[in-house]
Amino acid sequence: MEKISTLTGVRAMAALWVFYFHLIKEKSFFLDFTYFIPLVKKGALGVDLFFILSGLVISYVYQSQFATFDSKKALNFLSLRIARIFPVHWFMLFACLVAFLVSVRLTGHFPEHADRYSLLSFVYNLFNVHAWGVLRDYTWNFPSWSVSAEWFAYLTFPFTAPFFIRLDKMYANVLVILLCLLVLFNFNTYVVATSPWYGLHFLVQILTEFSIGCCLFNLFKMQQGLSLQHKKAWDYVALGCIGLVIAMASFKVHSILIICVFPLLLLALSLANGWSQRFFGSRVMVHLGEISYSFYMVHGFINAIYEFILKKFPQIHLLPSALIILVLLSVVVLAAQGLYLLVEKPARGALKDWFKQHLDKRPIRLGSLVSNG
């Protein structure tokens, strides 16, 4: 199936937004960029954007296979998802373990928030279930919480896809999107950190936003065959949405209201064929989008190394903020490129081949799928 290159570029933008958000902990970085601080402070929304985008892309590629539930197709789908996310996740998990042991060796004491690096949390991370309500905090390679949440959404997709396929009316998809936004708003508003339900907020976030993406794909299908003039009109919609997100972030509008703009933004970008295609579909943005998973998974690790170095050499802060950001961004991009070429891409290919070889040897029954799950 032909890729929508614009959406690949959007993945890069979402990853960069999250990267800058995590840098803002070092507030001196942004003293020279005062006007960008409000937008950067909303960078955590890059994950929300990615969750919605994930539902859209997964539906675009796989929805047609699940008009009815098929256990063999489900297992094949999940094997492809394992090959996609687990190699990099495991590599970075063990990289964090090595860094943790080296840090203890060099400093002679456990790092700050040592409880985040417990053996139990390592086991949860190993099986990629650490965002399923079993832990209440970020652990080990902290960006991986979203990968754990994504894995939960992948497990549910073969069962929920038949429902979304049957949503063949525009109003039905819009209503489901509004319902998901309402659930997300209420959970984020009323379920506070002290609530016993707080540990489930990652799952609520992924299930609502992934579902929004599934509905967006249905809306995308309904708009196929647009004239060139209509596609240019969607360009203006995309531009307006981007401007609205920037304005809302600048005026410190509630995050959930900004998330409400994302569905229209992604729908517009998937349908447009003008400036957005030239920018987000450019060679640079598409390449950054292709390595965005590795970028996202390695950036927290690089930031942690930088903070460790900064404690040893605090005079680094005397350097211009722009130079520090540029160096860190360059290091993360280079590390992501290496991780993509040496781990993500070859491991994905090897696992796909292994699964194809072994899953094709025997028929799969629903009972065996459930018992082995």
Secondary structure as the mmCIF struct_conf table of DSSP 4:
data_model
#
loop_
_struct_conf.conf_type_id
_struct_conf.id
_struct_conf.beg_label_comp_id
_struct_conf.beg_label_asym_id
_struct_conf.beg_label_seq_id
_struct_conf.end_label_comp_id
_struct_conf.end_label_asym_id
_struct_conf.end_label_seq_id
HELX_RH_AL_P HELX_RH_AL_P1 SER A 5 LEU A 23
TURN_TY1_P TURN_TY1_P1 ILE A 24 LYS A 25
BEND BEND1 GLU A 26 GLU A 26
HELX_RH_3T_P HELX_RH_3T_P1 LYS A 27 PHE A 30
TURN_TY1_P TURN_TY1_P2 LEU A 31 ASP A 32
HELX_RH_3T_P HELX_RH_3T_P2 THR A 34 PHE A 36
HELX_RH_AL_P HELX_RH_AL_P2 ILE A 37 LYS A 41
TURN_TY1_P TURN_TY1_P3 LYS A 42 ALA A 44
HELX_RH_AL_P HELX_RH_AL_P3 LEU A 45 TYR A 62
HELX_RH_3T_P HELX_RH_3T_P3 GLN A 63 PHE A 66
BEND BEND2 ALA A 67 THR A 68
HELX_RH_AL_P HELX_RH_AL_P4 SER A 71 THR A 107
BEND BEND3 GLY A 108 HIS A 109
HELX_LH_PP_P HELX_LH_PP_P1 PHE A 110 PRO A 111
TURN_TY1_P TURN_TY1_P4 GLU A 112 HIS A 113
HELX_RH_3T_P HELX_RH_3T_P4 ALA A 114 TYR A 117
HELX_RH_AL_P HELX_RH_AL_P5 LEU A 119 LEU A 126
TURN_TY1_P TURN_TY1_P5 PHE A 127 ASN A 128
TURN_TY1_P TURN_TY1_P6 HIS A 130 ALA A 131
BEND BEND4 TRP A 132 VAL A 134
BEND BEND5 ARG A 136 ASP A 137
BEND BEND6 TRP A 140 ASN A 141
HELX_RH_3T_P HELX_RH_3T_P5 PHE A 142 SER A 144
HELX_RH_AL_P HELX_RH_AL_P6 TRP A 145 ILE A 165
TURN_TY1_P TURN_TY1_P7 ARG A 166 ARG A 166
BEND BEND7 LYS A 169 LYS A 169
HELX_RH_AL_P HELX_RH_AL_P7 MET A 170 TYR A 190
TURN_TY1_P TURN_TY1_P8 ALA A 193 THR A 194
BEND BEND8 SER A 195 SER A 195
TURN_TY1_P TURN_TY1_P9 PRO A 196 TRP A 197
HELX_RH_3T_P HELX_RH_3T_P6 TYR A 198 LEU A 200
HELX_RH_AL_P HELX_RH_AL_P8 HIS A 201 MET A 222
TURN_TY1_P TURN_TY1_P10 GLN A 223 GLY A 225
HELX_RH_AL_P HELX_RH_AL_P9 LEU A 228 SER A 250
TURN_TY1_P TURN_TY1_P11 PHE A 251 LYS A 252
HELX_RH_AL_P HELX_RH_AL_P10 SER A 255 ILE A 259
TURN_TY1_P TURN_TY1_P12 CYS A 260 VAL A 261
HELX_RH_AL_P HELX_RH_AL_P11 PHE A 262 LEU A 271
BEND BEND9 GLY A 274 GLY A 274
HELX_RH_AL_P HELX_RH_AL_P12 TRP A 275 PHE A 280
TURN_TY1_P TURN_TY1_P13 GLY A 281 GLY A 281
BEND BEND10 SER A 282 SER A 282
HELX_RH_AL_P HELX_RH_AL_P13 ARG A 283 GLU A 290
TURN_TY1_P TURN_TY1_P14 ILE A 291 ILE A 291
HELX_RH_AL_P HELX_RH_AL_P14 SER A 292 LYS A 312
HELX_RH_3T_P HELX_RH_3T_P7 PRO A 314 LEU A 318
BEND BEND11 LEU A 319 LEU A 319
HELX_RH_AL_P HELX_RH_AL_P15 SER A 321 LEU A 339
HELX_RH_PI_P HELX_RH_PI_P1 TYR A 340 GLU A 344
HELX_RH_AL_P HELX_RH_AL_P16 LYS A 345 LEU A 359
TURN_TY1_P TURN_TY1_P15 ASP A 360 LYS A 361
BEND BEND12 ARG A 362 ARG A 362
HELX_RH_AL_P HELX_RH_AL_P17 LEU A 366 ASN A 372
#
